Amino acid sequence: MAWKMMLASAVAMAARTVPYAVVKPAGKSFVAHASDLLPMKSTPINPDWIVRGNPQARTGEHSRGHDEASLTAIWDCTSGEFRWYFGWDETVMILEGEVHITADDGTERTLCTGDVAFFAGGTWASWRVDTYVRKVAFLRKPFPKPLAIAYRLRNMLRNGGNQGIAA
């Protein structure tokens, strides 16, 4: 534990002393699509995860972050029930239809058009789609724990202890 704190402190100090340079990323800096016109391709649900029915899923990738650590996509699915593993942190907004969610801790919720939900990476949830659901998904690869600590420390030092979106 002590070495992790030392490493985090060293990284934070280095981040504070190195001049911050904004580098324009290669590739597109703005991407826009009508969500209903985005090309969709079949993305079958793992058969071992299907509990009931024959749910058919499709995905349309909207955009990726330049560091490949984030992704925005449109996803839809027909009726069925299945378990889903979230490999990345995922925030969803339901665009059409509804889905009945049961998290591994037993929390149940029906998500309808306009609802927003967050699923932590490395977790499972049960999804029951009675007719159809369409969502926009914002995915982000979580940082490894030591790197996340160093990143938070750097931000605290850089922002004078202020935290939040505007900090």
Order of alpha helices (4+ residues) and beta strands (2+ residues): alpha-beta-beta-beta-beta-beta-beta-beta-beta-alpha
